[in-house]
Amino acid sequence: MISPSESLTEIQRRIDEVKRFLSITLSIANAHTVEFYTHDVWERFVAVSPQEVLSAVSSCSDQQREPERHSKEHSKTTFGFCSDTGRLVDTYELLQAAKAHSLPGLGVCMSRDELLWTLGEPGGEKGAELEPDEFMNSKKSHEVQSMSEVVACLAQHCGVKQVIDVGSGKGYLSSFLSLQYGLRVYGIDSSSTNTHGAQERIRKLKKFSKAYQKHSKAVRAQGEASQSPQENEEGMKDEVHGDERATEEEEVLNCLPDVNSAIEKHSEPHPETDELFLSALSVDVIRTTPPRVPPSQLSEEERERRKRENLERKARNRTDSANTMFSPLTSYVTAETELRELINELEDAVVVGLHTCGDLAPSTLRMFVAKAELAAVCGVGCCYHLLSEEFDPARQECVSSVCGFPLSQYLRHQSWFCGRNARMSACLALERVSVGQGIQMESLFYRAVLHVILRDQYSSFKSEKRVGNVYSKAKSFVDYVRRALRRLELDDSKLSDSDIQHYHDSYRPRMDEMHAFNMLKVALAPCIEGLILLDRLCFLKEQEGLSFSALVQLFDPLLSPRCYAVVGLKSHEGRCSS
């Protein structure tokens, strides 16, 4: 039996630590950027200059810490906030406390390699790294390869061959799990467009897989003894039909020149072919089929190659129906979803989700606990702003009448909530911002100044109406405001261009305030995300019949900011009693 990782009591203690920190700092995360100037947000929350905040953020990013300051002047502070006024007076103290209350600072996460070792697999044996920007972006390639190895190890540990991919989207993870690891995968997504796209992708990938195998065998067959007269005659018959309708396997290989060259380097099966399958996951790379060469113009070597391939294809076609390993399904999934009504051949399985959106992540965990046939779970959530909160006074009704946060009984008994703006802040990527991939400040600045114009000129706060993608289409601030006013169904003719520009010029010197304030939000983001994920882990710890549960960092946060997975394993007794 593997170690259950952190105990329930320990996770509850960590939750209490993060809650105490957020009880002081959450108001910053919940301040709406749109209202930054109309509600004097900087003056309400911060007692230092924007330059001091930005300097502190930069110093902490460089892992430098200036000598302690303000020790006498601000002796009564909690996490950098003055105990009397509630305003931030020590940015360094806040940033250090935020770091300590993030998941890495709390020390509650396992690494991916540690999980693989725990499951009995040596984590040091990794597949080949993917070339960036080859057919699929480096982020998706990294996620698919990293998570698929973990899922395959979970399946092997549990002795199961089926995987249920919840919120499977376009089928990237499902396709790779089925083709590379031989797992029977059911991908369930609520979008029929995604399902149809996944069906087309797996069809192309199967053709690619077959073409790769044929190509490899053909290379190995070069130099071997020629075929018997009977084989030659049969192959020649197939050659005629093959020239009349070029096989799709050939089309796929012809359309993947980089993959072709890589195949030619490996005449034997090789672990690095992981990369080839990943590279081929995007249907979009399939180009128009090049003109076919007439049979009379083929070289003798090419004719012999095609004969061998046709013979191999005939043998494979006899067993092809047994090799369908990925089935995309369209269904809206909740914890109450009856899997056996969707999947006739359902057996014990691992349920997974790669960046399951909003409430789908907690629903997956509820499903795992409730369904006896689910032996393990590995889920990476995202879109915390779409997560429904049971105790948020401003919340809208939950779609399935069961809210996604809090999930654990421990936090539900305390009626804890974060708030939508705080959950929106949790989606910010600290690691990316730290290396210069910052927030697009101008669009936020435009929106906040627009709100001032709405207040002053229209006695209106129609911020509920979405301005949408007006910024991306605007050529200037004046153009932005006019487009936005029309989108909000307000008369823009009452303002001249100079009136609008005056607002921009008046607030432009205060843009540093907004920049600094948003950097504070970024610093708090990992703490809010951490509480949400600790709640999910606590939920698993509260259940009987689980032999293991943990938070695991699966991805590089620079490539994939939502990098933490919730992993759980049922004991044999738990699988029988669910």
C-alpha positions as CSV (number, residue, x, y, z in Angstrom):
1,M,0.0,0.0,0.0
2,I,1.4,3.4,-0.9
3,S,1.6,6.3,1.6
4,P,-1.5,8.4,1.9
5,S,0.7,11.6,1.8
6,E,-0.4,14.5,4.1
7,S,-3.1,13.7,6.8
8,L,-6.5,15.3,6.9
9,T,-5.5,17.1,10.1
10,E,-2.4,18.5,8.4
11,I,-4.4,19.7,5.4
12,Q,-7.0,21.4,7.6
13,R,-4.2,23.2,9.4
14,R,-2.8,24.5,6.2
15,I,-6.2,25.6,5.1
16,D,-6.5,27.6,8.4
17,E,-3.1,29.3,7.7
18,V,-4.2,30.4,4.2
19,K,-7.6,31.5,5.5
20,R,-6.0,33.7,8.1
21,F,-3.8,35.3,5.5
22,L,-6.6,35.9,3.0
23,S,-8.9,37.3,5.7
24,I,-6.5,40.3,5.8
25,T,-5.6,40.5,2.1
26,L,-8.6,39.3,0.1
27,S,-10.1,42.8,-0.1
28,I,-7.3,43.7,-2.5
29,A,-8.0,40.7,-4.8
30,N,-11.8,41.5,-4.7
31,A,-11.3,45.2,-5.7
32,H,-12.6,45.6,-9.3
33,T,-10.2,47.1,-11.7
34,V,-13.1,48.8,-13.6
35,E,-13.8,50.8,-10.4
36,F,-10.2,51.6,-9.7
37,Y,-10.5,55.4,-10.2
38,T,-14.2,55.8,-9.5
39,H,-13.8,54.2,-6.0
40,D,-10.4,55.6,-5.2
41,V,-9.1,52.0,-4.8
42,W,-5.4,53.0,-4.3
43,E,-6.2,55.4,-1.5
44,R,-8.5,53.0,0.2
45,F,-6.1,50.1,0.4
46,V,-2.5,51.3,0.0
47,A,-0.5,53.8,2.1
48,V,2.8,53.7,0.1
49,S,3.7,55.0,-3.3
50,P,3.2,52.9,-6.5
51,Q,7.0,53.1,-7.1
52,E,7.7,51.5,-3.8
53,V,5.3,48.7,-4.5
54,L,6.8,48.1,-8.0
55,S,10.3,48.2,-6.6
56,A,9.4,45.7,-3.9
57,V,7.8,43.3,-6.5
58,S,10.9,43.6,-8.7
59,S,13.2,42.9,-5.7
60,C,11.3,39.9,-4.6
61,S,11.2,38.6,-8.2
62,D,15.0,38.8,-8.1
63,Q,15.0,36.9,-4.8
64,Q,16.5,39.9,-3.1
65,R,15.3,41.4,0.2
66,E,16.2,44.9,1.3
67,P,17.0,45.5,5.0
68,E,14.0,45.6,7.3
69,R,12.4,49.0,7.3
70,H,9.6,50.7,9.1
71,S,10.1,48.5,12.1
72,K,9.4,51.3,14.5
73,E,7.0,53.4,12.4
74,H,4.8,50.5,11.5
75,S,5.3,48.1,14.4
76,K,1.6,47.1,14.4
77,T,1.2,45.3,11.1
78,T,-0.3,42.0,10.0
79,F,1.1,40.7,6.8
80,G,2.2,44.3,5.9
81,F,-1.2,45.9,6.7
82,C,-1.5,48.5,9.4
83,S,-3.6,47.1,12.2
84,D,-5.3,50.5,12.8
85,T,-6.1,51.7,9.3
86,G,-6.2,48.4,7.4
87,R,-4.0,49.9,4.6
88,L,-0.8,48.4,3.2
89,V,2.3,49.9,4.7
90,D,5.0,47.3,4.2
91,T,4.9,45.8,0.7
92,Y,7.9,43.5,1.4
93,E,6.1,41.9,4.4
94,L,3.0,41.3,2.3
95,L,5.0,39.7,-0.6
96,Q,7.0,37.4,1.7
97,A,3.8,36.3,3.5
98,A,2.1,35.7,0.1
99,K,5.0,33.5,-0.9
100,A,4.8,31.6,2.4
101,H,1.1,31.0,1.9
102,S,1.2,29.7,-1.7
103,L,1.3,25.9,-2.3
104,P,5.1,25.7,-2.7
105,G,5.5,27.8,0.5
106,L,3.2,25.5,2.4
107,G,5.1,22.4,1.3
108,V,2.0,20.3,0.7
109,C,2.6,19.4,-3.0
110,M,4.3,16.4,-4.5
111,S,6.4,16.7,-7.7
112,R,5.4,14.7,-10.7
113,D,8.5,12.5,-10.3
114,E,7.7,11.9,-6.6
115,L,4.3,10.7,-7.7
116,L,5.7,8.3,-10.3
117,W,8.1,6.9,-7.7
118,T,5.2,6.5,-5.3
119,L,3.2,4.6,-7.9
120,G,6.2,2.3,-8.5
121,E,7.5,4.0,-11.7
122,P,10.9,5.6,-11.9
123,G,10.2,9.3,-12.5
124,G,13.6,9.9,-14.0
125,E,12.7,8.0,-17.2
126,K,11.0,10.7,-19.2
127,G,10.0,10.8,-22.9
128,A,11.8,13.0,-25.3
129,E,11.3,16.7,-25.0
130,L,9.1,18.2,-27.8
131,E,10.3,20.7,-30.3
132,P,8.5,24.0,-29.7
133,D,6.0,25.2,-32.3
134,E,6.0,21.9,-34.2
135,F,2.3,21.3,-35.2
136,M,1.1,21.9,-31.6
137,N,2.1,24.7,-29.3
138,S,4.7,23.9,-26.7
139,K,2.2,24.4,-23.8
140,K,-0.2,21.7,-25.1
141,S,2.6,19.3,-26.0
142,H,4.1,19.7,-22.5
143,E,0.8,19.1,-20.8
144,V,-0.3,16.1,-22.9
145,Q,3.0,14.3,-22.6
146,S,3.5,15.0,-18.8
147,M,-0.1,14.1,-17.8
148,S,-0.4,11.1,-20.0
149,E,2.5,9.3,-18.4
150,V,1.0,9.9,-15.0
151,V,-2.4,8.6,-16.1
152,A,-0.9,5.6,-17.7
153,C,1.0,4.8,-14.4
154,L,-2.3,5.2,-12.4
155,A,-4.0,2.8,-14.8
156,Q,-1.2,0.3,-14.4
157,H,-1.2,0.6,-10.7
158,C,-4.9,0.1,-10.4
159,G,-4.9,-2.7,-13.0
160,V,-7.4,-1.0,-15.3
161,K,-7.4,-0.5,-19.1
162,Q,-10.1,2.2,-19.4
163,V,-9.8,6.0,-19.0
164,I,-12.7,8.5,-18.9
165,D,-11.5,11.9,-20.0
166,V,-14.0,14.5,-18.7
167,G,-14.2,17.8,-20.6
168,S,-12.0,16.1,-23.2
169,G,-12.3,19.1,-25.6
170,K,-10.6,18.4,-28.9
171,G,-9.2,15.1,-27.7
172,Y,-5.5,15.9,-27.4
173,L,-5.0,14.0,-24.2
174,S,-7.4,11.2,-25.1
175,S,-5.8,10.6,-28.5
176,F,-2.3,10.3,-27.0
177,L,-3.4,8.0,-24.2
178,S,-5.1,5.7,-26.6
179,L,-2.4,5.6,-29.3
180,Q,0.7,5.8,-27.2
181,Y,-0.3,3.8,-24.2
182,G,-3.0,1.4,-25.6
183,L,-5.6,2.6,-23.2
184,R,-9.3,2.4,-24.0
185,V,-10.4,6.1,-23.6
186,Y,-13.8,7.6,-23.5
187,G,-13.7,11.4,-24.0
188,I,-16.8,13.2,-22.8
189,D,-17.4,16.8,-23.7
190,S,-20.5,18.9,-23.6
191,S,-19.7,20.5,-27.0
192,S,-20.7,18.5,-30.0
193,T,-18.3,20.7,-32.1
194,N,-15.4,19.5,-29.9
195,T,-16.7,15.9,-30.1
196,H,-16.8,15.9,-33.9
197,G,-13.4,17.6,-34.0
198,A,-12.0,14.8,-31.7
199,Q,-13.5,12.1,-34.0
200,E,-11.8,13.6,-37.0
201,R,-8.5,14.0,-35.2
202,I,-8.5,10.4,-34.0
203,R,-9.4,9.2,-37.5
204,K,-6.4,11.1,-38.9
205,L,-4.2,9.9,-36.1
206,K,-5.1,6.3,-36.7
207,K,-4.1,6.7,-40.3
208,F,-0.9,8.4,-39.3
209,S,-0.1,5.5,-36.8
210,K,-0.7,2.9,-39.5
211,A,1.3,4.9,-42.0
212,Y,4.2,5.2,-39.6
213,Q,4.1,1.5,-38.9
214,K,4.1,0.7,-42.6
215,H,6.9,3.1,-43.3
216,S,9.1,1.6,-40.6
217,K,8.4,-1.9,-41.8
218,A,9.1,-0.9,-45.4
219,V,12.5,0.5,-44.3
220,R,13.4,-2.7,-42.5
221,A,12.2,-4.8,-45.4
222,Q,14.7,-3.2,-47.8
223,G,17.4,-5.7,-48.6
224,E,15.3,-8.7,-47.6
225,A,14.6,-11.5,-50.0
226,S,12.1,-10.7,-52.7
227,Q,8.5,-12.0,-52.3
228,S,7.3,-15.4,-53.6
229,P,5.6,-15.4,-57.1
230,Q,2.2,-15.8,-55.5
231,E,2.8,-12.7,-53.2
232,N,4.1,-10.7,-56.2
233,E,0.9,-11.5,-58.2
234,E,-1.4,-10.7,-55.3
235,G,0.6,-7.5,-54.5
236,M,0.4,-6.4,-58.1
237,K,-3.4,-6.7,-58.1
238,D,-3.6,-4.5,-55.0
239,E,-1.1,-2.1,-56.5
240,V,-3.5,-1.3,-59.3
241,H,-6.3,-0.5,-56.9
242,G,-3.9,1.4,-54.6
243,D,-2.9,3.7,-57.5
244,E,-6.6,4.3,-58.3
245,R,-7.2,5.6,-54.8
246,A,-4.2,6.8,-52.9
247,T,-4.3,5.6,-49.3
248,E,-5.1,8.1,-46.7
249,E,-2.1,6.8,-44.7
250,E,0.2,8.0,-47.5
251,E,-1.6,11.3,-47.6
252,V,-1.1,11.9,-43.9
253,L,2.6,11.1,-44.1
254,N,3.0,13.2,-47.2
255,C,1.5,16.1,-45.3
256,L,3.8,15.7,-42.4
257,P,7.3,16.3,-43.9
258,D,9.0,16.8,-40.5
259,V,7.5,13.6,-39.2
260,N,8.5,11.8,-42.3
261,S,12.2,12.8,-41.9
262,A,12.1,11.8,-38.3
263,I,10.6,8.4,-39.1
264,E,13.4,7.8,-41.6
265,K,15.9,8.3,-38.8
266,H,14.3,5.5,-36.7
267,S,13.9,2.2,-38.6
268,E,13.1,0.5,-35.3
269,P,10.4,1.5,-32.8
270,H,11.9,4.1,-30.5
271,P,10.7,5.9,-27.4
272,E,11.3,9.2,-29.2
273,T,8.3,8.5,-31.4
274,D,6.2,9.8,-28.6
275,E,7.1,13.2,-30.2
276,L,5.8,12.1,-33.5
277,F,2.3,11.2,-32.2
278,L,2.1,14.4,-30.2
279,S,3.2,16.5,-33.2
280,A,0.4,14.9,-35.3
281,L,-2.3,15.7,-32.8
282,S,-3.5,18.7,-34.7
283,V,-5.8,18.0,-37.6
284,D,-5.1,21.5,-38.8
285,V,-1.6,20.5,-40.1
286,I,-3.2,18.2,-42.8
287,R,-2.8,20.0,-46.0
288,T,-4.3,19.5,-49.4
289,T,-3.2,16.1,-50.8
290,P,-0.4,16.6,-53.3
291,P,-0.9,15.4,-56.9
292,R,-0.5,11.6,-57.2
293,V,2.2,10.1,-59.4
294,P,0.8,7.8,-62.1
295,P,1.8,4.1,-61.7
296,S,3.8,4.2,-64.9
297,Q,6.1,6.9,-63.5
298,L,6.9,5.1,-60.3
299,S,10.3,3.6,-59.7
300,E,10.7,-0.1,-59.3
301,E,11.7,0.4,-55.7
302,E,8.5,2.5,-55.0
303,R,6.3,-0.2,-56.7
304,E,7.8,-2.9,-54.5
305,R,7.3,-0.7,-51.4
306,R,3.6,-0.2,-52.3
307,K,3.1,-3.9,-52.8
308,R,4.4,-4.7,-49.4
309,E,2.2,-2.0,-47.8
310,N,-0.9,-3.2,-49.6
311,L,-0.3,-6.8,-48.2
312,E,0.2,-5.4,-44.7
313,R,-3.0,-3.3,-45.0
314,K,-5.1,-6.3,-45.9
315,A,-3.9,-8.1,-42.8
316,R,-4.6,-5.1,-40.6
317,N,-8.1,-4.5,-42.0
318,R,-9.1,-7.9,-40.6
319,T,-8.4,-6.8,-37.1
320,D,-9.0,-3.0,-37.3
321,S,-12.4,-3.1,-35.7
322,A,-10.9,-4.4,-32.5
323,N,-8.4,-1.5,-32.3
324,T,-10.8,1.4,-31.8
325,M,-9.5,2.7,-28.5
326,F,-10.8,6.3,-28.3
327,S,-14.5,7.1,-28.3
328,P,-15.5,10.8,-28.2
329,L,-19.0,11.3,-26.5
330,T,-21.1,14.4,-26.2
331,S,-22.7,14.9,-22.8
332,Y,-23.0,17.5,-20.0
333,V,-21.3,15.9,-17.0
334,T,-22.2,16.3,-13.4
335,A,-21.5,14.3,-10.3
336,E,-24.8,12.5,-10.9
337,T,-24.1,11.5,-14.4
338,E,-24.7,7.8,-14.9
339,L,-21.6,6.6,-16.8
340,R,-23.1,3.2,-17.6
341,E,-25.8,5.0,-19.6
342,L,-23.1,6.7,-21.7
343,I,-20.7,3.8,-22.0
344,N,-22.0,0.3,-22.6
345,E,-18.7,-1.4,-22.3
346,L,-17.7,0.4,-19.0
347,E,-15.2,-1.3,-16.8
348,D,-13.1,-0.1,-13.9
349,A,-11.4,3.1,-15.0
350,V,-9.3,6.1,-14.2
351,V,-11.2,9.4,-14.5
352,V,-9.1,12.4,-15.7
353,G,-9.5,16.0,-16.7
354,L,-7.0,18.3,-18.2
355,H,-8.0,21.9,-17.4
356,T,-11.6,21.1,-16.6
357,C,-13.4,24.4,-16.5
358,G,-15.1,26.0,-13.4
359,D,-17.5,23.5,-11.6
360,L,-16.4,20.6,-13.8
361,A,-13.3,20.0,-11.7
362,P,-15.1,19.6,-8.4
363,S,-17.9,17.6,-10.2
364,T,-15.2,15.2,-11.4
365,L,-14.0,14.6,-7.9
366,R,-17.6,14.1,-6.6
367,M,-18.1,11.6,-9.5
368,F,-14.9,9.8,-8.5
369,V,-16.0,9.4,-4.9
370,A,-19.5,8.3,-5.9
371,K,-18.8,5.7,-8.7
372,A,-17.5,2.3,-7.7
373,E,-16.1,1.7,-11.2
374,L,-13.7,4.7,-10.9
375,A,-10.5,3.5,-9.3
376,A,-8.4,6.7,-9.5
377,V,-8.7,10.4,-10.4
378,C,-6.2,12.9,-11.9
379,G,-7.7,16.3,-12.5
380,V,-6.2,19.7,-13.4
381,G,-8.8,22.5,-13.1
382,C,-8.9,26.0,-14.5
383,C,-11.2,29.0,-14.9
384,Y,-11.7,29.7,-11.2
385,H,-13.8,32.8,-12.1
386,L,-16.5,30.4,-13.4
387,L,-16.5,28.4,-10.2
388,S,-19.8,28.7,-8.3
389,E,-19.6,29.6,-4.6
390,E,-22.2,28.3,-2.2
391,F,-21.8,31.1,0.4
392,D,-21.0,34.1,-1.8
393,P,-23.9,36.6,-1.2
394,A,-23.5,37.9,-4.8
395,R,-23.5,34.5,-6.5
396,Q,-25.8,33.4,-9.2
397,E,-27.6,30.1,-8.9
398,C,-25.5,27.0,-9.5
399,V,-26.3,25.3,-12.7
400,S,-26.7,21.8,-11.1
401,S,-27.9,23.2,-7.7
402,V,-24.6,21.9,-6.2
403,C,-21.9,24.5,-6.0
404,G,-18.2,23.9,-6.8
405,F,-16.8,25.8,-3.8
406,P,-16.3,25.0,-1.0
407,L,-16.2,21.3,-1.7
408,S,-14.9,20.0,1.6
409,Q,-17.1,19.7,4.7
410,Y,-14.4,21.5,6.6
411,L,-14.8,24.8,4.7
412,R,-18.6,24.3,4.2
413,H,-19.1,24.3,7.9
414,Q,-17.3,27.6,8.1
415,S,-19.4,29.1,5.2
416,W,-16.2,30.4,3.6
417,F,-16.3,32.2,0.2
418,C,-13.7,34.1,-1.8
419,G,-15.8,36.3,-4.2
420,R,-15.8,36.4,-8.0
421,N,-13.1,39.1,-8.4
422,A,-10.8,37.1,-6.1
423,R,-11.4,34.0,-8.1
424,M,-10.7,36.0,-11.2
425,S,-7.4,37.1,-9.6
426,A,-6.6,33.5,-8.9
427,C,-6.3,32.9,-12.6
428,L,-3.4,35.3,-12.9
429,A,0.0,33.8,-13.6
430,L,2.7,34.9,-11.1
431,E,5.5,33.0,-12.7
432,R,4.8,34.5,-16.2
433,V,4.6,38.0,-14.8
434,S,7.8,37.5,-12.9
435,V,9.7,36.9,-16.1
436,G,8.3,39.9,-17.9
437,Q,5.2,38.5,-19.5
438,G,3.1,41.1,-17.7
439,I,-0.5,42.2,-17.6
440,Q,-1.8,44.2,-20.6
441,M,-2.2,47.4,-18.6
442,E,-3.4,49.7,-21.3
443,S,-6.7,47.8,-21.9
444,L,-7.4,47.8,-18.1
445,F,-6.5,51.5,-17.9
446,Y,-8.9,52.3,-20.8
447,R,-11.7,50.4,-19.2
448,A,-11.2,52.2,-15.8
449,V,-11.2,55.7,-17.4
450,L,-14.2,54.8,-19.4
451,H,-16.0,54.1,-16.1
452,V,-15.1,57.6,-14.9
453,I,-16.7,59.0,-18.1
454,L,-19.8,56.9,-17.5
455,R,-20.0,58.3,-14.0
456,D,-19.4,62.0,-15.0
457,Q,-21.2,62.3,-18.3
458,Y,-23.9,59.7,-18.3
459,S,-24.8,59.3,-14.6
460,S,-24.5,55.6,-15.5
461,F,-22.6,52.6,-14.2
462,K,-23.5,50.2,-17.0
463,S,-20.4,48.1,-16.3
464,E,-22.6,45.1,-16.2
465,K,-22.9,45.3,-19.9
466,R,-19.9,43.8,-21.5
467,V,-17.7,46.1,-23.5
468,G,-16.2,43.0,-25.0
469,N,-13.3,43.1,-27.4
470,V,-13.7,46.8,-28.2
471,Y,-10.1,47.5,-27.1
472,S,-8.6,45.1,-29.7
473,K,-10.5,47.0,-32.5
474,A,-9.8,50.6,-31.3
475,K,-7.2,52.7,-32.9
476,S,-6.9,55.2,-30.0
477,F,-8.4,56.0,-26.7
478,V,-11.0,58.3,-28.3
479,D,-11.9,55.6,-30.8
480,Y,-12.2,53.1,-27.9
481,V,-14.6,55.3,-25.9
482,R,-16.8,56.0,-28.9
483,R,-17.0,52.3,-29.8
484,A,-17.7,51.4,-26.1
485,L,-20.4,54.0,-25.7
486,R,-22.2,52.7,-28.8
487,R,-21.9,49.1,-27.5
488,L,-23.5,50.4,-24.3
489,E,-26.2,52.1,-26.3
490,L,-25.3,55.5,-25.1
491,D,-25.1,58.7,-27.2
492,D,-21.5,59.5,-27.9
493,S,-22.2,62.7,-29.7
494,K,-22.4,64.7,-26.5
495,L,-18.6,64.4,-26.1
496,S,-16.1,65.9,-28.4
497,D,-12.8,64.2,-29.2
498,S,-11.0,66.7,-27.0
499,D,-13.3,66.0,-24.1
500,I,-12.5,62.3,-24.3
501,Q,-8.8,62.9,-24.7
502,H,-8.8,65.1,-21.7
503,Y,-9.9,62.2,-19.5
504,H,-7.1,60.1,-20.8
505,D,-4.5,62.8,-20.2
506,S,-5.8,63.5,-16.7
507,Y,-5.5,60.0,-15.5
508,R,-2.5,58.8,-17.5
509,P,-0.1,60.0,-14.7
510,R,-1.9,57.7,-12.3
511,M,-1.5,54.6,-14.5
512,D,1.3,53.5,-12.2
513,E,-1.1,53.1,-9.4
514,M,-3.2,50.6,-11.4
515,H,0.0,48.8,-12.5
516,A,1.3,48.5,-8.9
517,F,-2.1,47.4,-7.6
518,N,-2.5,44.7,-10.2
519,M,1.0,43.4,-9.3
520,L,-0.3,43.0,-5.7
521,K,-3.2,41.0,-7.1
522,V,-0.8,38.8,-9.0
523,A,1.2,38.2,-5.8
524,L,-2.0,37.0,-4.0
525,A,-3.1,34.8,-6.9
526,P,-1.3,31.6,-5.9
527,C,-2.7,31.9,-2.4
528,I,-6.3,32.0,-3.6
529,E,-5.7,29.2,-6.0
530,G,-4.0,27.3,-3.2
531,L,-7.1,27.6,-1.0
532,I,-9.3,26.3,-3.7
533,L,-7.0,23.3,-4.4
534,L,-6.5,22.6,-0.7
535,D,-10.3,22.5,-0.4
536,R,-10.5,19.8,-3.1
537,L,-7.7,17.8,-1.5
538,C,-9.4,18.1,1.9
539,F,-12.6,16.7,0.3
540,L,-10.8,13.6,-0.8
541,K,-9.1,13.3,2.6
542,E,-12.6,13.3,4.2
543,Q,-13.7,10.3,2.2
544,E,-13.5,6.7,3.4
545,G,-12.0,4.1,1.1
546,L,-9.2,6.1,-0.4
547,S,-5.7,4.8,-0.1
548,F,-3.9,7.9,-1.4
549,S,-4.6,11.5,-2.3
550,A,-2.3,14.4,-3.0
551,L,-1.8,17.7,-4.9
552,V,0.9,17.1,-7.5
553,Q,2.7,19.7,-9.7
554,L,2.4,18.2,-13.1
555,F,3.5,21.0,-15.4
556,D,6.1,23.8,-15.6
557,P,4.2,26.9,-14.5
558,L,5.9,29.1,-17.1
559,L,4.4,26.9,-19.8
560,S,1.1,26.1,-18.1
561,P,0.2,28.3,-15.1
562,R,-2.6,26.0,-14.0
563,C,-0.1,23.3,-13.2
564,Y,-1.5,21.4,-10.1
565,A,-3.4,18.1,-10.3
566,V,-5.6,16.6,-7.6
567,V,-4.8,12.9,-7.6
568,G,-6.7,10.2,-5.7
569,L,-6.6,6.4,-5.5
570,K,-9.3,4.1,-4.0
571,S,-8.3,1.1,-1.9
572,H,-9.8,-2.2,-3.0
573,E,-12.4,-1.9,-0.3
574,G,-13.2,1.6,-1.4
575,R,-13.8,0.5,-5.0
576,C,-16.2,-2.1,-3.8
577,S,-18.2,0.1,-1.5
578,S,-18.5,3.4,-3.5
